[in-house]
Amino acid sequence: MAGKRKIALACSVCGSRNYTLQENPARVERLEVKKFCKYCGKHTVHRETK
């Protein structure tokens, strides 16, 4: 049995990769979540990166 892969979430404004989480293999589209970016200093949309 293989372990789950980790994916990174990058800020859509500055591009920094602030968050990591485990991949859900049942999901087919890329994840978009509104989270706090410590570099921008505000809540921005974070998108899944490769």
mmCIF entry with sequence, helices, sheets and N, C-alpha, C, O atoms, coordinates in Angstrom:
data_MODEL
# 
_entry.id   MODEL 
# 
_entity.id                         1 
_entity.type                       polymer 
_entity.pdbx_number_of_molecules   1 
# 
_entity_poly.entity_id                      1 
_entity_poly.type                           'polypeptide(L)' 
_entity_poly.nstd_linkage                   no 
_entity_poly.nstd_monomer                   no 
_entity_poly.pdbx_seq_one_letter_code       MAGKRKIALACSVCGSRNYTLQENPARVERLEVKKFCKYCGKHTVHRETK 
_entity_poly.pdbx_seq_one_letter_code_can   MAGKRKIALACSVCGSRNYTLQENPARVERLEVKKFCKYCGKHTVHRETK 
_entity_poly.pdbx_strand_id                 A 
# 
loop_
_entity_poly_seq.entity_id 
_entity_poly_seq.num 
_entity_poly_seq.mon_id 
_entity_poly_seq.hetero 
1 1  MET n 
1 2  ALA n 
1 3  GLY n 
1 4  LYS n 
1 5  ARG n 
1 6  LYS n 
1 7  ILE n 
1 8  ALA n 
1 9  LEU n 
1 10 ALA n 
1 11 CYS n 
1 12 SER n 
1 13 VAL n 
1 14 CYS n 
1 15 GLY n 
1 16 SER n 
1 17 ARG n 
1 18 ASN n 
1 19 TYR n 
1 20 THR n 
1 21 LEU n 
1 22 GLN n 
1 23 GLU n 
1 24 ASN n 
1 25 PRO n 
1 26 ALA n 
1 27 ARG n 
1 28 VAL n 
1 29 GLU n 
1 30 ARG n 
1 31 LEU n 
1 32 GLU n 
1 33 VAL n 
1 34 LYS n 
1 35 LYS n 
1 36 PHE n 
1 37 CYS n 
1 38 LYS n 
1 39 TYR n 
1 40 CYS n 
1 41 GLY n 
1 42 LYS n 
1 43 HIS n 
1 44 THR n 
1 45 VAL n 
1 46 HIS n 
1 47 ARG n 
1 48 GLU n 
1 49 THR n 
1 50 LYS n 
# 
_struct_asym.id          A 
_struct_asym.entity_id   1 
# 
_struct_sheet.id               AA1 
_struct_sheet.type             ? 
_struct_sheet.number_strands   4 
_struct_sheet.details          ? 
# 
loop_
_struct_sheet_order.sheet_id 
_struct_sheet_order.range_id_1 
_struct_sheet_order.range_id_2 
_struct_sheet_order.offset 
_struct_sheet_order.sense 
AA1 1 2 ? anti-parallel 
AA1 2 3 ? anti-parallel 
AA1 3 4 ? anti-parallel 
# 
loop_
_struct_sheet_range.sheet_id 
_struct_sheet_range.id 
_struct_sheet_range.beg_label_comp_id 
_struct_sheet_range.beg_label_asym_id 
_struct_sheet_range.beg_label_seq_id 
_struct_sheet_range.pdbx_beg_PDB_ins_code 
_struct_sheet_range.end_label_comp_id 
_struct_sheet_range.end_label_asym_id 
_struct_sheet_range.end_label_seq_id 
_struct_sheet_range.pdbx_end_PDB_ins_code 
_struct_sheet_range.beg_auth_comp_id 
_struct_sheet_range.beg_auth_asym_id 
_struct_sheet_range.beg_auth_seq_id 
_struct_sheet_range.end_auth_comp_id 
_struct_sheet_range.end_auth_asym_id 
_struct_sheet_range.end_auth_seq_id 
AA1 1 ARG A 17 ? GLN A 22 ? ARG A 17 GLN A 22 
AA1 2 LYS A 6  ? CYS A 11 ? LYS A 6  CYS A 11 
AA1 3 LYS A 42 ? THR A 49 ? LYS A 42 THR A 49 
AA1 4 GLU A 32 ? CYS A 37 ? GLU A 32 CYS A 37 
# 
loop_
_atom_site.group_PDB 
_atom_site.id 
_atom_site.type_symbol 
_atom_site.label_atom_id 
_atom_site.label_alt_id 
_atom_site.label_comp_id 
_atom_site.label_asym_id 
_atom_site.label_entity_id 
_atom_site.label_seq_id 
_atom_site.pdbx_PDB_ins_code 
_atom_site.Cartn_x 
_atom_site.Cartn_y 
_atom_site.Cartn_z 
_atom_site.occupancy 
_atom_site.B_iso_or_equiv 
_atom_site.pdbx_formal_charge 
_atom_site.auth_seq_id 
_atom_site.auth_comp_id 
_atom_site.auth_asym_id 
_atom_site.auth_atom_id 
_atom_site.pdbx_PDB_model_num 
ATOM 1   N N  . MET A 1 1  ? 0.849   -1.166 0.000   1.00 0.00 ? 1  MET A N  1 
ATOM 2   C CA . MET A 1 1  ? 0.000   0.000  0.000   1.00 0.00 ? 1  MET A CA 1 
ATOM 3   C C  . MET A 1 1  ? 0.903   1.240  0.000   1.00 0.00 ? 1  MET A C  1 
ATOM 4   O O  . MET A 1 1  ? 1.803   1.360  0.831   1.00 0.00 ? 1  MET A O  1 
ATOM 5   N N  . ALA A 1 2  ? 0.658   2.144  -0.924  1.00 0.00 ? 2  ALA A N  1 
ATOM 6   C CA . ALA A 1 2  ? 1.459   3.353  -1.056  1.00 0.00 ? 2  ALA A CA 1 
ATOM 7   C C  . ALA A 1 2  ? 0.933   4.440  -0.122  1.00 0.00 ? 2  ALA A C  1 
ATOM 8   O O  . ALA A 1 2  ? -0.264  4.504  0.159   1.00 0.00 ? 2  ALA A O  1 
ATOM 9   N N  . GLY A 1 3  ? 1.835   5.289  0.353   1.00 0.00 ? 3  GLY A N  1 
ATOM 10  C CA . GLY A 1 3  ? 1.455   6.415  1.201   1.00 0.00 ? 3  GLY A CA 1 
ATOM 11  C C  . GLY A 1 3  ? 0.861   7.526  0.362   1.00 0.00 ? 3  GLY A C  1 
ATOM 12  O O  . GLY A 1 3  ? 1.041   7.569  -0.855  1.00 0.00 ? 3  GLY A O  1 
ATOM 13  N N  . LYS A 1 4  ? 0.154   8.422  1.021   1.00 0.00 ? 4  LYS A N  1 
ATOM 14  C CA . LYS A 1 4  ? -0.442  9.545  0.308   1.00 0.00 ? 4  LYS A CA 1 
ATOM 15  C C  . LYS A 1 4  ? 0.631   10.564 -0.040  1.00 0.00 ? 4  LYS A C  1 
ATOM 16  O O  . LYS A 1 4  ? 1.567   10.774 0.731   1.00 0.00 ? 4  LYS A O  1 
ATOM 17  N N  . ARG A 1 5  ? 0.496   11.196 -1.203  1.00 0.00 ? 5  ARG A N  1 
ATOM 18  C CA . ARG A 1 5  ? 1.427   12.233 -1.627  1.00 0.00 ? 5  ARG A CA 1 
ATOM 19  C C  . ARG A 1 5  ? 1.069   13.556 -0.966  1.00 0.00 ? 5  ARG A C  1 
ATOM 20  O O  . ARG A 1 5  ? -0.092  13.803 -0.638  1.00 0.00 ? 5  ARG A O  1 
ATOM 21  N N  . LYS A 1 6  ? 2.062   14.393 -0.774  1.00 0.00 ? 6  LYS A N  1 
ATOM 22  C CA . LYS A 1 6  ? 1.831   15.735 -0.235  1.00 0.00 ? 6  LYS A CA 1 
ATOM 23  C C  . LYS A 1 6  ? 1.718   16.706 -1.399  1.00 0.00 ? 6  LYS A C  1 
ATOM 24  O O  . LYS A 1 6  ? 2.426   16.579 -2.399  1.00 0.00 ? 6  LYS A O  1 
ATOM 25  N N  . ILE A 1 7  ? 0.822   17.675 -1.261  1.00 0.00 ? 7  ILE A N  1 
ATOM 26  C CA . ILE A 1 7  ? 0.679   18.725 -2.261  1.00 0.00 ? 7  ILE A CA 1 
ATOM 27  C C  . ILE A 1 7  ? 0.896   20.063 -1.568  1.00 0.00 ? 7  ILE A C  1 
ATOM 28  O O  . ILE A 1 7  ? 0.675   20.191 -0.363  1.00 0.00 ? 7  ILE A O  1 
ATOM 29  N N  . ALA A 1 8  ? 1.327   21.053 -2.333  1.00 0.00 ? 8  ALA A N  1 
ATOM 30  C CA . ALA A 1 8  ? 1.574   22.387 -1.782  1.00 0.00 ? 8  ALA A CA 1 
ATOM 31  C C  . ALA A 1 8  ? 0.498   23.340 -2.275  1.00 0.00 ? 8  ALA A C  1 
ATOM 32  O O  . ALA A 1 8  ? -0.009  23.201 -3.389  1.00 0.00 ? 8  ALA A O  1 
ATOM 33  N N  . LEU A 1 9  ? 0.156   24.308 -1.435  1.00 0.00 ? 9  LEU A N  1 
ATOM 34  C CA . LEU A 1 9  ? -0.774  25.368 -1.812  1.00 0.00 ? 9  LEU A CA 1 
ATOM 35  C C  . LEU A 1 9  ? 0.023   26.661 -1.932  1.00 0.00 ? 9  LEU A C  1 
ATOM 36  O O  . LEU A 1 9  ? 0.711   27.062 -0.993  1.00 0.00 ? 9  LEU A O  1 
ATOM 37  N N  . ALA A 1 10 ? -0.074  27.317 -3.096  1.00 0.00 ? 10 ALA A N  1 
ATOM 38  C CA . ALA A 1 10 ? 0.668   28.542 -3.355  1.00 0.00 ? 10 ALA A CA 1 
ATOM 39  C C  . ALA A 1 10 ? -0.290  29.725 -3.399  1.00 0.00 ? 10 ALA A C  1 
ATOM 40  O O  . ALA A 1 10 ? -1.415  29.611 -3.886  1.00 0.00 ? 10 ALA A O  1 
ATOM 41  N N  . CYS A 1 11 ? 0.169   30.855 -2.886  1.00 0.00 ? 11 CYS A N  1 
ATOM 42  C CA . CYS A 1 11 ? -0.604  32.092 -2.897  1.00 0.00 ? 11 CYS A CA 1 
ATOM 43  C C  . CYS A 1 11 ? -0.762  32.573 -4.338  1.00 0.00 ? 11 CYS A C  1 
ATOM 44  O O  . CYS A 1 11 ? 0.199   32.567 -5.108  1.00 0.00 ? 11 CYS A O  1 
ATOM 45  N N  . SER A 1 12 ? -1.967  32.985 -4.697  1.00 0.00 ? 12 SER A N  1 
ATOM 46  C CA . SER A 1 12 ? -2.215  33.444 -6.064  1.00 0.00 ? 12 SER A CA 1 
ATOM 47  C C  . SER A 1 12 ? -1.687  34.857 -6.293  1.00 0.00 ? 12 SER A C  1 
ATOM 48  O O  . SER A 1 12 ? -1.553  35.277 -7.442  1.00 0.00 ? 12 SER A O  1 
ATOM 49  N N  . VAL A 1 13 ? -1.382  35.603 -5.225  1.00 0.00 ? 13 VAL A N  1 
ATOM 50  C CA . VAL A 1 13 ? -0.887  36.978 -5.365  1.00 0.00 ? 13 VAL A CA 1 
ATOM 51  C C  . VAL A 1 13 ? 0.642   36.992 -5.460  1.00 0.00 ? 13 VAL A C  1 
ATOM 52  O O  . VAL A 1 13 ? 1.194   37.499 -6.437  1.00 0.00 ? 13 VAL A O  1 
ATOM 53  N N  . CYS A 1 14 ? 1.331   36.439 -4.450  1.00 0.00 ? 14 CYS A N  1 
ATOM 54  C CA . CYS A 1 14 ? 2.795   36.522 -4.431  1.00 0.00 ? 14 CYS A CA 1 
ATOM 55  C C  . CYS A 1 14 ? 3.477   35.235 -4.894  1.00 0.00 ? 14 CYS A C  1 
ATOM 56  O O  . CYS A 1 14 ? 4.666   35.255 -5.212  1.00 0.00 ? 14 CYS A O  1 
ATOM 57  N N  . GLY A 1 15 ? 2.750   34.119 -4.937  1.00 0.00 ? 15 GLY A N  1 
ATOM 58  C CA . GLY A 1 15 ? 3.307   32.861 -5.439  1.00 0.00 ? 15 GLY A CA 1 
ATOM 59  C C  . GLY A 1 15 ? 4.046   32.027 -4.420  1.00 0.00 ? 15 GLY A C  1 
ATOM 60  O O  . GLY A 1 15 ? 4.559   30.965 -4.770  1.00 0.00 ? 15 GLY A O  1 
ATOM 61  N N  . SER A 1 16 ? 4.124   32.460 -3.164  1.00 0.00 ? 16 SER A N  1 
ATOM 62  C CA . SER A 1 16 ? 4.845   31.681 -2.154  1.00 0.00 ? 16 SER A CA 1 
ATOM 63  C C  . SER A 1 16 ? 4.032   30.463 -1.742  1.00 0.00 ? 16 SER A C  1 
ATOM 64  O O  . SER A 1 16 ? 2.806   30.517 -1.646  1.00 0.00 ? 16 SER A O  1 
ATOM 65  N N  . ARG A 1 17 ? 4.735   29.371 -1.503  1.00 0.00 ? 17 ARG A N  1 
ATOM 66  C CA . ARG A 1 17 ? 4.090   28.112 -1.103  1.00 0.00 ? 17 ARG A CA 1 
ATOM 67  C C  . ARG A 1 17 ? 4.048   28.049 0.411   1.00 0.00 ? 17 ARG A C  1 
ATOM 68  O O  . ARG A 1 17 ? 5.051   27.749 1.058   1.00 0.00 ? 17 ARG A O  1 
ATOM 69  N N  . ASN A 1 18 ? 2.878   28.336 0.975   1.00 0.00 ? 18 ASN A N  1 
ATOM 70  C CA . ASN A 1 18 ? 2.739   28.482 2.418   1.00 0.00 ? 18 ASN A CA 1 
ATOM 71  C C  . ASN A 1 18 ? 2.203   27.246 3.121   1.00 0.00 ? 18 ASN A C  1 
ATOM 72  O O  . ASN A 1 18 ? 2.509   27.039 4.295   1.00 0.00 ? 18 ASN A O  1 
ATOM 73  N N  . TYR A 1 19 ? 1.420   26.424 2.451   1.00 0.00 ? 19 TYR A N  1 
ATOM 74  C CA . TYR A 1 19 ? 0.730   25.321 3.099   1.00 0.00 ? 19 TYR A CA 1 
ATOM 75  C C  . TYR A 1 19 ? 0.991   24.012 2.363   1.00 0.00 ? 19 TYR A C  1 
ATOM 76  O O  . TYR A 1 19 ? 1.142   23.998 1.141   1.00 0.00 ? 19 TYR A O  1 
ATOM 77  N N  . THR A 1 20 ? 1.043   22.913 3.114   1.00 0.00 ? 20 THR A N  1 
ATOM 78  C CA . THR A 1 20 ? 1.117   21.578 2.529   1.00 0.00 ? 20 THR A CA 1 
ATOM 79  C C  . THR A 1 20 ? 0.034   20.727 3.167   1.00 0.00 ? 20 THR A C  1 
ATOM 80  O O  . THR A 1 20 ? -0.312  20.916 4.333   1.00 0.00 ? 20 THR A O  1 
ATOM 81  N N  . LEU A 1 21 ? -0.495  19.794 2.399   1.00 0.00 ? 21 LEU A N  1 
ATOM 82  C CA . LEU A 1 21 ? -1.484  18.854 2.912   1.00 0.00 ? 21 LEU A CA 1 
ATOM 83  C C  . LEU A 1 21 ? -1.432  17.579 2.104   1.00 0.00 ? 21 LEU A C  1 
ATOM 84  O O  . LEU A 1 21 ? -0.800  17.526 1.050   1.00 0.00 ? 21 LEU A O  1 
ATOM 85  N N  . GLN A 1 22 ? -2.098  16.549 2.601   1.00 0.00 ? 22 GLN A N  1 
ATOM 86  C CA . GLN A 1 22 ? -2.072  15.261 1.924   1.00 0.00 ? 22 GLN A CA 1 
ATOM 87  C C  . GLN A 1 22 ? -3.132  15.218 0.842   1.00 0.00 ? 22 GLN A C  1 
ATOM 88  O O  . GLN A 1 22 ? -4.237  15.736 1.005   1.00 0.00 ? 22 GLN A O  1 
ATOM 89  N N  . GLU A 1 23 ? -2.770  14.589 -0.269  1.00 0.00 ? 23 GLU A N  1 
ATOM 90  C CA . GLU A 1 23 ? -3.645  14.530 -1.433  1.00 0.00 ? 23 GLU A CA 1 
ATOM 91  C C  . GLU A 1 23 ? -4.797  13.554 -1.213  1.00 0.00 ? 23 GLU A C  1 
ATOM 92  O O  . GLU A 1 23 ? -4.624  12.483 -0.631  1.00 0.00 ? 23 GLU A O  1 
ATOM 93  N N  . ASN A 1 24 ? -5.969  13.945 -1.688  1.00 0.00 ? 24 ASN A N  1 
ATOM 94  C CA . ASN A 1 24 ? -7.128  13.073 -1.711  1.00 0.00 ? 24 ASN A CA 1 
ATOM 95  C C  . ASN A 1 24 ? -7.239  12.517 -3.130  1.00 0.00 ? 24 ASN A C  1 
ATOM 96  O O  . ASN A 1 24 ? -7.571  13.269 -4.046  1.00 0.00 ? 24 ASN A O  1 
ATOM 97  N N  . PRO A 1 25 ? -6.970  11.221 -3.345  1.00 0.00 ? 25 PRO A N  1 
ATOM 98  C CA . PRO A 1 25 ? -6.965  10.685 -4.706  1.00 0.00 ? 25 PRO A CA 1 
ATOM 99  C C  . PRO A 1 25 ? -8.334  10.710 -5.395  1.00 0.00 ? 25 PRO A C  1 
ATOM 100 O O  . PRO A 1 25 ? -8.398  10.573 -6.616  1.00 0.00 ? 25 PRO A O  1 
ATOM 101 N N  . ALA A 1 26 ? -9.415  10.880 -4.655  1.00 0.00 ? 26 ALA A N  1 
ATOM 102 C CA . ALA A 1 26 ? -10.752 10.900 -5.255  1.00 0.00 ? 26 ALA A CA 1 
ATOM 103 C C  . ALA A 1 26 ? -11.062 12.243 -5.917  1.00 0.00 ? 26 ALA A C  1 
ATOM 104 O O  . ALA A 1 26 ? -11.965 12.321 -6.750  1.00 0.00 ? 26 ALA A O  1 
ATOM 105 N N  . ARG A 1 27 ? -10.333 13.295 -5.562  1.00 0.00 ? 27 ARG A N  1 
ATOM 106 C CA . ARG A 1 27 ? -10.563 14.623 -6.118  1.00 0.00 ? 27 ARG A CA 1 
ATOM 107 C C  . ARG A 1 27 ? -9.937  14.712 -7.499  1.00 0.00 ? 27 ARG A C  1 
ATOM 108 O O  . ARG A 1 27 ? -8.821  14.234 -7.702  1.00 0.00 ? 27 ARG A O  1 
ATOM 109 N N  . VAL A 1 28 ? -10.647 15.322 -8.461  1.00 0.00 ? 28 VAL A N  1 
ATOM 110 C CA . VAL A 1 28 ? -10.147 15.373 -9.837  1.00 0.00 ? 28 VAL A CA 1 
ATOM 111 C C  . VAL A 1 28 ? -9.672  16.766 -10.242 1.00 0.00 ? 28 VAL A C  1 
ATOM 112 O O  . VAL A 1 28 ? -8.758  16.871 -11.060 1.00 0.00 ? 28 VAL A O  1 
ATOM 113 N N  . GLU A 1 29 ? -10.253 17.838 -9.706  1.00 0.00 ? 29 GLU A N  1 
ATOM 114 C CA . GLU A 1 29 ? -9.817  19.177 -10.091 1.00 0.00 ? 29 GLU A CA 1 
ATOM 115 C C  . GLU A 1 29 ? -8.874  19.755 -9.032  1.00 0.00 ? 29 GLU A C  1 
ATOM 116 O O  . GLU A 1 29 ? -8.788  19.253 -7.911  1.00 0.00 ? 29 GLU A O  1 
ATOM 117 N N  . ARG A 1 30 ? -8.181  20.810 -9.413  1.00 0.00 ? 30 ARG A N  1 
ATOM 118 C CA . ARG A 1 30 ? -7.216  21.432 -8.499  1.00 0.00 ? 30 ARG A CA 1 
ATOM 119 C C  . ARG A 1 30 ? -7.932  22.150 -7.359  1.00 0.00 ? 30 ARG A C  1 
ATOM 120 O O  . ARG A 1 30 ? -8.997  22.739 -7.540  1.00 0.00 ? 30 ARG A O  1 
ATOM 121 N N  . LEU A 1 31 ? -7.321  22.084 -6.192  1.00 0.00 ? 31 LEU A N  1 
ATOM 122 C CA . LEU A 1 31 ? -7.894  22.658 -4.981  1.00 0.00 ? 31 LEU A CA 1 
ATOM 123 C C  . LEU A 1 31 ? -7.636  24.162 -4.924  1.00 0.00 ? 31 LEU A C  1 
ATOM 124 O O  . LEU A 1 31 ? -6.526  24.612 -5.208  1.00 0.00 ? 31 LEU A O  1 
ATOM 125 N N  . GLU A 1 32 ? -8.658  24.941 -4.558  1.00 0.00 ? 32 GLU A N  1 
ATOM 126 C CA . GLU A 1 32 ? -8.541  26.388 -4.341  1.00 0.00 ? 32 GLU A CA 1 
ATOM 127 C C  . GLU A 1 32 ? -9.178  26.712 -3.000  1.00 0.00 ? 32 GLU A C  1 
ATOM 128 O O  . GLU A 1 32 ? -10.358 26.440 -2.779  1.00 0.00 ? 32 GLU A O  1 
ATOM 129 N N  . VAL A 1 33 ? -8.384  27.299 -2.104  1.00 0.00 ? 33 VAL A N  1 
ATOM 130 C CA . VAL A 1 33 ? -8.848  27.600 -0.753  1.00 0.00 ? 33 VAL A CA 1 
ATOM 131 C C  . VAL A 1 33 ? -8.417  29.017 -0.395  1.00 0.00 ? 33 VAL A C  1 
ATOM 132 O O  . VAL A 1 33 ? -7.316  29.439 -0.748  1.00 0.00 ? 33 VAL A O  1 
ATOM 133 N N  . LYS A 1 34 ? -9.272  29.747 0.298   1.00 0.00 ? 34 LYS A N  1 
ATOM 134 C CA . LYS A 1 34 ? -8.902  31.081 0.754   1.00 0.00 ? 34 LYS A CA 1 
ATOM 135 C C  . LYS A 1 34 ? -8.236  30.942 2.120   1.00 0.00 ? 34 LYS A C  1 
ATOM 136 O O  . LYS A 1 34 ? -8.877  30.538 3.090   1.00 0.00 ? 34 LYS A O  1 
ATOM 137 N N  . LYS A 1 35 ? -6.925  31.285 2.192   1.00 0.00 ? 35 LYS A N  1 
ATOM 138 C CA . LYS A 1 35 ? -6.143  31.142 3.410   1.00 0.00 ? 35 LYS A CA 1 
ATOM 139 C C  . LYS A 1 35 ? -5.313  32.400 3.640   1.00 0.00 ? 35 LYS A C  1 
ATOM 140 O O  . LYS A 1 35 ? -5.182  33.241 2.750   1.00 0.00 ? 35 LYS A O  1 
ATOM 141 N N  . PHE A 1 36 ? -4.753  32.521 4.844   1.00 0.00 ? 36 PHE A N  1 
ATOM 142 C CA . PHE A 1 36 ? -3.937  33.676 5.184   1.00 0.00 ? 36 PHE A CA 1 
ATOM 143 C C  . PHE A 1 36 ? -2.523  33.493 4.651   1.00 0.00 ? 36 PHE A C  1 
ATOM 144 O O  . PHE A 1 36 ? -1.914  32.441 4.849   1.00 0.00 ? 36 PHE A O  1 
ATOM 145 N N  . CYS A 1 37 ? -2.000  34.510 3.977   1.00 0.00 ? 37 CYS A N  1 
ATOM 146 C CA . CYS A 1 37 ? -0.627  34.509 3.478   1.00 0.00 ? 37 CYS A CA 1 
ATOM 147 C C  . CYS A 1 37 ? 0.194   35.426 4.376   1.00 0.00 ? 37 CYS A C  1 
ATOM 148 O O  . CYS A 1 37 ? -0.093  36.619 4.481   1.00 0.00 ? 37 CYS A O  1 
ATOM 149 N N  . LYS A 1 38 ? 1.215   34.869 5.025   1.00 0.00 ? 38 LYS A N  1 
ATOM 150 C CA . LYS A 1 38 ? 2.012   35.681 5.952   1.00 0.00 ? 38 LYS A CA 1 
ATOM 151 C C  . LYS A 1 38 ? 2.905   36.678 5.227   1.00 0.00 ? 38 LYS A C  1 
ATOM 152 O O  . LYS A 1 38 ? 3.362   37.647 5.833   1.00 0.00 ? 38 LYS A O  1 
ATOM 153 N N  . TYR A 1 39 ? 3.161   36.457 3.942   1.00 0.00 ? 39 TYR A N  1 
ATOM 154 C CA . TYR A 1 39 ? 4.000   37.376 3.174   1.00 0.00 ? 39 TYR A CA 1 
ATOM 155 C C  . TYR A 1 39 ? 3.184   38.559 2.648   1.00 0.00 ? 39 TYR A C  1 
ATOM 156 O O  . TYR A 1 39 ? 3.682   39.685 2.624   1.00 0.00 ? 39 TYR A O  1 
ATOM 157 N N  . CYS A 1 40 ? 1.947   38.321 2.228   1.00 0.00 ? 40 CYS A N  1 
ATOM 158 C CA . CYS A 1 40 ? 1.070   39.404 1.778   1.00 0.00 ? 40 CYS A CA 1 
ATOM 159 C C  . CYS A 1 40 ? 0.418   40.121 2.959   1.00 0.00 ? 40 CYS A C  1 
ATOM 160 O O  . CYS A 1 40 ? 0.103   41.307 2.872   1.00 0.00 ? 40 CYS A O  1 
ATOM 161 N N  . GLY A 1 41 ? 0.216   39.396 4.066   1.00 0.00 ? 41 GLY A N  1 
ATOM 162 C CA . GLY A 1 41 ? -0.408  39.971 5.254   1.00 0.00 ? 41 GLY A CA 1 
ATOM 163 C C  . GLY A 1 41 ? -1.918  40.026 5.173   1.00 0.00 ? 41 GLY A C  1 
ATOM 164 O O  . GLY A 1 41 ? -2.545  40.799 5.898   1.00 0.00 ? 41 GLY A O  1 
ATOM 165 N N  . LYS A 1 42 ? -2.523  39.215 4.297   1.00 0.00 ? 42 LYS A N  1 
ATOM 166 C CA . LYS A 1 42 ? -3.980  39.198 4.168   1.00 0.00 ? 42 LYS A CA 1 
ATOM 167 C C  . LYS A 1 42 ? -4.449  37.834 3.673   1.00 0.00 ? 42 LYS A C  1 
ATOM 168 O O  . LYS A 1 42 ? -3.638  36.989 3.294   1.00 0.00 ? 42 LYS A O  1 
ATOM 169 N N  . HIS A 1 43 ? -5.753  37.627 3.680   1.00 0.00 ? 43 HIS A N  1 
ATOM 170 C CA . HIS A 1 43 ? -6.335  36.387 3.182   1.00 0.00 ? 43 HIS A CA 1 
ATOM 171 C C  . HIS A 1 43 ? -6.394  36.445 1.642   1.00 0.00 ? 43 HIS A C  1 
ATOM 172 O O  . HIS A 1 43 ? -6.929  37.392 1.063   1.00 0.00 ? 43 HIS A O  1 
ATOM 173 N N  . THR A 1 44 ? -5.841  35.428 1.008   1.00 0.00 ? 44 THR A N  1 
ATOM 174 C CA . THR A 1 44 ? -5.833  35.348 -0.450  1.00 0.00 ? 44 THR A CA 1 
ATOM 175 C C  . THR A 1 44 ? -6.191  33.933 -0.877  1.00 0.00 ? 44 THR A C  1 
ATOM 176 O O  . THR A 1 44 ? -6.211  33.014 -0.057  1.00 0.00 ? 44 THR A O  1 
ATOM 177 N N  . VAL A 1 45 ? -6.471  33.765 -2.142  1.00 0.00 ? 45 VAL A N  1 
ATOM 178 C CA . VAL A 1 45 ? -6.771  32.442 -2.683  1.00 0.00 ? 45 VAL A CA 1 
ATOM 179 C C  . VAL A 1 45 ? -5.450  31.681 -2.850  1.00 0.00 ? 45 VAL A C  1 
ATOM 180 O O  . VAL A 1 45 ? -4.503  32.194 -3.446  1.00 0.00 ? 45 VAL A O  1 
ATOM 181 N N  . HIS A 1 46 ? -5.397  30.466 -2.325  1.00 0.00 ? 46 HIS A N  1 
ATOM 182 C CA . HIS A 1 46 ? -4.246  29.591 -2.490  1.00 0.00 ? 46 HIS A CA 1 
ATOM 183 C C  . HIS A 1 46 ? -4.660  28.449 -3.389  1.00 0.00 ? 46 HIS A C  1 
ATOM 184 O O  . HIS A 1 46 ? -5.715  27.845 -3.192  1.00 0.00 ? 46 HIS A O  1 
ATOM 185 N N  . ARG A 1 47 ? -3.817  28.145 -4.394  1.00 0.00 ? 47 ARG A N  1 
ATOM 186 C CA . ARG A 1 47 ? -4.131  27.091 -5.360  1.00 0.00 ? 47 ARG A CA 1 
ATOM 187 C C  . ARG A 1 47 ? -3.123  25.950 -5.238  1.00 0.00 ? 47 ARG A C  1 
ATOM 188 O O  . ARG A 1 47 ? -1.970  26.156 -4.859  1.00 0.00 ? 47 ARG A O  1 
ATOM 189 N N  . GLU A 1 48 ? -3.579  24.757 -5.563  1.00 0.00 ? 48 GLU A N  1 
ATOM 190 C CA . GLU A 1 48 ? -2.724  23.574 -5.551  1.00 0.00 ? 48 GLU A CA 1 
ATOM 191 C C  . GLU A 1 48 ? -1.660  23.682 -6.641  1.00 0.00 ? 48 GLU A C  1 
ATOM 192 O O  . GLU A 1 48 ? -1.960  24.048 -7.777  1.00 0.00 ? 48 GLU A O  1 
ATOM 193 N N  . THR A 1 49 ? -0.415  23.360 -6.286  1.00 0.00 ? 49 THR A N  1 
ATOM 194 C CA . THR A 1 49 ? 0.685   23.347 -7.244  1.00 0.00 ? 49 THR A CA 1 
ATOM 195 C C  . THR A 1 49 ? 1.160   21.921 -7.449  1.00 0.00 ? 49 THR A C  1 
ATOM 196 O O  . THR A 1 49 ? 0.743   21.012 -6.732  1.00 0.00 ? 49 THR A O  1 
ATOM 197 N N  . LYS A 1 50 ? 2.018   21.727 -8.413  1.00 0.00 ? 50 LYS A N  1 
ATOM 198 C CA . LYS A 1 50 ? 2.545   20.387 -8.690  1.00 0.00 ? 50 LYS A CA 1 
ATOM 199 C C  . LYS A 1 50 ? 3.600   19.996 -7.682  1.00 0.00 ? 50 LYS A C  1 
ATOM 200 O O  . LYS A 1 50 ? 4.154   18.899 -7.762  1.00 0.00 ? 50 LYS A O  1 
# 
